[in-house]
Amino acid sequence: NEIDEDLRQEKLKGIWSKYRNSIFSSIIIVALILISSESYKYLTNSKIEKSGVIFSQIIENILQDNTEDAAININNLLNDGTKEYRNYAMIMKADLLISENNLISAEALYNEIIDSTKGLLRDLAKLKLAYIKVDDSSYAEIELMLSQLLVEDNILYLFAKEVLALSAYKEGLYDQGINHAEEIMKNERTTTGMFDRANMMLKVFNSKI
């Protein structure tokens, strides 16, 4: 009924607000795990201990929600770290800017990362930039931005599908939104939280058709 539809739409807005006002909690955990793995390999190969120590401190700060010390250590790594570690620090700094609702600066930094890096870091930056821009970009623009992530074996594939579902809702493309939500729910890699969000989006999409 109309009341249930309004409640579902309000809950969907709440889901999106949660993304906009946090450090993209689900993505940042994935990013930390993947970046930690990559940085450990670099540390092992090059024996550059100082950058590795600072990087470990940043991870500990973020997991403990200690944004003040994280910001200090990120700046230390940007100033004194190796090129690889400076790249990792850039994406973490952008995440902290998001937590402070400084979207303009975060967007500029994500674009810098996209232009200056490749592989995992570039993909992460594209994904996070898409979350920022989903409110003021067309579905086609978001899809193009995420095109390299929309390969099923990409570790960020399901997150990219989630952004597209949100973009489809914003633009009134309900059939496409349903396809994205259903694909997320059927995928064996989908987490409980992601499944619940997709299920809520699916109910909202179905109410519109």
C-alpha positions as CSV (number, residue, x, y, z in Angstrom):
1,N,0.0,0.0,0.0
2,E,0.9,3.7,-0.2
3,I,2.2,3.8,3.4
4,D,4.4,0.8,3.0
5,E,5.8,2.2,-0.3
6,D,6.6,5.5,1.5
7,L,8.4,3.6,4.3
8,R,10.4,1.6,1.8
9,Q,11.5,4.7,0.0
10,E,12.5,6.4,3.2
11,K,14.5,3.4,4.2
12,L,16.2,3.4,0.8
13,K,17.1,7.1,1.4
14,G,18.4,6.1,4.8
15,I,20.6,3.5,3.2
16,W,22.1,6.0,0.8
17,S,22.5,8.6,3.6
18,K,24.5,6.0,5.5
19,Y,26.9,5.7,2.6
20,R,27.3,9.5,2.2
21,N,28.0,10.1,5.9
22,S,30.4,7.3,6.7
23,I,33.9,6.3,5.4
24,F,32.1,3.8,3.1
25,S,32.4,1.2,5.8
26,S,32.0,-1.9,3.7
27,I,34.4,-0.7,0.9
28,I,37.0,0.6,3.3
29,I,37.4,-2.8,5.0
30,V,37.8,-4.5,1.6
31,A,40.3,-1.8,0.6
32,L,42.3,-2.2,3.8
33,I,42.6,-5.9,3.3
34,L,43.6,-5.7,-0.3
35,I,45.9,-2.7,0.1
36,S,47.5,-4.4,3.1
37,S,48.3,-7.5,1.1
38,E,49.8,-5.5,-1.7
39,S,51.8,-3.3,0.6
40,Y,53.1,-6.3,2.5
41,K,54.5,-7.8,-0.7
42,Y,56.2,-4.5,-1.5
43,L,57.6,-4.3,2.0
44,T,59.0,-7.8,1.8
45,N,60.6,-7.2,-1.5
46,S,62.2,-3.8,-0.8
47,K,62.8,-3.9,3.0
48,I,61.6,-0.3,3.3
49,E,60.5,-0.6,6.9
50,K,59.6,3.0,7.8
51,S,56.8,3.3,5.3
52,G,55.5,-0.1,6.3
53,V,55.4,0.9,10.0
54,I,53.5,4.1,9.3
55,F,51.1,2.3,7.0
56,S,50.4,-0.3,9.7
57,Q,49.7,2.5,12.2
58,I,47.2,4.1,9.8
59,I,45.3,0.8,9.5
60,E,45.2,0.5,13.2
61,N,44.0,4.1,13.6
62,I,41.2,3.6,11.1
63,L,40.0,0.3,12.6
64,Q,39.9,2.0,16.0
65,D,38.0,5.0,14.5
66,N,40.9,7.3,15.6
67,T,40.6,9.7,12.7
68,E,42.8,12.3,14.3
69,D,45.9,10.1,14.5
70,A,45.0,8.5,11.2
71,A,45.2,11.9,9.5
72,I,48.5,12.7,11.1
73,N,50.0,9.4,10.0
74,I,48.6,9.7,6.5
75,N,50.3,13.1,6.1
76,N,53.5,11.5,7.4
77,L,53.3,8.8,4.8
78,L,52.5,11.3,2.1
79,N,55.6,13.3,3.0
80,D,58.0,10.6,3.8
81,G,56.8,7.3,2.2
82,T,57.8,5.6,-0.9
83,K,55.8,6.2,-4.1
84,E,53.7,3.0,-3.6
85,Y,52.9,3.9,0.0
86,R,52.1,7.5,-0.9
87,N,49.5,6.2,-3.3
88,Y,47.9,4.1,-0.6
89,A,48.0,7.2,1.7
90,M,46.2,9.3,-0.9
91,I,43.2,7.0,-1.1
92,M,43.0,6.8,2.7
93,K,43.1,10.6,2.9
94,A,40.2,10.8,0.4
95,D,38.3,8.4,2.6
96,L,38.8,10.6,5.6
97,L,37.7,13.7,3.7
98,I,34.4,11.8,3.0
99,S,34.0,11.1,6.7
100,E,34.3,14.9,7.2
101,N,31.7,15.5,4.5
102,N,34.3,17.4,2.4
103,L,33.1,15.9,-0.9
104,I,34.7,18.5,-3.2
105,S,38.2,17.8,-1.9
106,A,37.6,14.1,-1.8
107,E,36.4,14.1,-5.4
108,A,39.5,16.0,-6.5
109,L,41.8,13.6,-4.7
110,Y,40.0,10.5,-6.2
111,N,40.4,12.0,-9.7
112,E,44.1,12.5,-9.0
113,I,44.4,8.9,-7.9
114,I,42.6,7.7,-11.0
115,D,44.9,9.8,-13.2
116,S,48.2,8.7,-11.5
117,T,47.7,5.1,-10.5
118,K,46.5,1.8,-12.0
119,G,45.0,-1.5,-10.9
120,L,43.4,-1.9,-7.5
121,L,43.9,1.7,-6.4
122,R,42.4,3.1,-9.6
123,D,39.4,0.8,-9.3
124,L,38.8,1.8,-5.7
125,A,39.1,5.4,-6.5
126,K,36.6,5.0,-9.4
127,L,34.1,3.2,-7.2
128,K,34.3,5.7,-4.4
129,L,34.0,8.6,-6.8
130,A,30.9,7.0,-8.3
131,Y,29.3,6.9,-4.8
132,I,30.0,10.7,-4.5
133,K,28.7,11.5,-8.0
134,V,25.6,9.3,-8.1
135,D,23.3,12.1,-7.1
136,D,24.4,14.5,-9.8
137,S,25.4,12.2,-12.7
138,S,23.3,10.3,-15.2
139,Y,23.1,6.5,-15.1
140,A,25.0,6.4,-18.4
141,E,27.8,8.5,-16.9
142,I,28.0,6.2,-13.8
143,E,28.0,3.1,-15.9
144,L,30.8,4.4,-18.0
145,M,32.8,5.4,-14.9
146,L,32.5,1.9,-13.6
147,S,32.8,0.0,-16.9
148,Q,36.2,-1.6,-15.9
149,L,34.7,-2.8,-12.6
150,L,31.7,-4.5,-14.2
151,V,33.5,-7.7,-14.8
152,E,32.3,-10.5,-12.6
153,D,35.7,-11.6,-11.4
154,N,36.6,-8.1,-10.3
155,I,36.7,-8.0,-6.5
156,L,34.7,-4.7,-6.5
157,Y,32.0,-6.0,-9.0
158,L,29.1,-6.2,-6.6
159,F,29.8,-2.8,-5.1
160,A,29.7,-1.4,-8.7
161,K,26.4,-3.1,-9.3
162,E,25.1,-1.5,-6.1
163,V,26.0,2.0,-7.2
164,L,24.3,1.3,-10.6
165,A,21.2,0.2,-8.8
166,L,21.1,3.4,-6.8
167,S,21.7,5.4,-10.0
168,A,18.9,3.5,-11.8
169,Y,16.5,4.4,-9.0
170,K,17.4,8.1,-9.2
171,E,16.8,8.2,-12.9
172,G,13.6,6.1,-12.8
173,L,15.2,3.1,-14.7
174,Y,13.4,0.6,-12.5
175,D,13.7,-2.4,-14.7
176,Q,17.5,-2.0,-14.8
177,G,17.6,-1.4,-11.1
178,I,15.7,-4.7,-10.5
179,N,18.2,-6.5,-12.7
180,H,21.1,-5.1,-10.6
181,A,19.4,-5.8,-7.3
182,E,18.5,-9.4,-8.3
183,E,22.0,-10.1,-9.5
184,I,23.5,-8.9,-6.2
185,M,21.1,-11.1,-4.2
186,K,21.9,-14.2,-6.3
187,N,25.7,-13.8,-6.2
188,E,27.5,-16.2,-3.9
189,R,30.0,-13.5,-2.8
190,T,27.2,-11.2,-1.5
191,T,27.5,-10.4,2.1
192,T,24.5,-10.3,4.5
193,G,24.5,-6.5,4.6
194,M,24.7,-6.2,0.8
195,F,21.9,-8.7,0.4
196,D,19.7,-6.8,2.8
197,R,20.3,-3.5,1.0
198,A,19.6,-5.1,-2.4
199,N,16.4,-6.7,-1.1
200,M,15.2,-3.3,0.1
201,M,16.0,-1.7,-3.2
202,L,14.2,-4.5,-5.0
203,K,11.0,-3.9,-3.0
204,V,11.2,-0.2,-3.8
205,F,11.8,-0.9,-7.5
206,N,8.9,-3.3,-7.7
207,S,6.6,-0.8,-6.0
208,K,7.3,1.6,-8.9
209,I,6.3,-0.8,-11.7
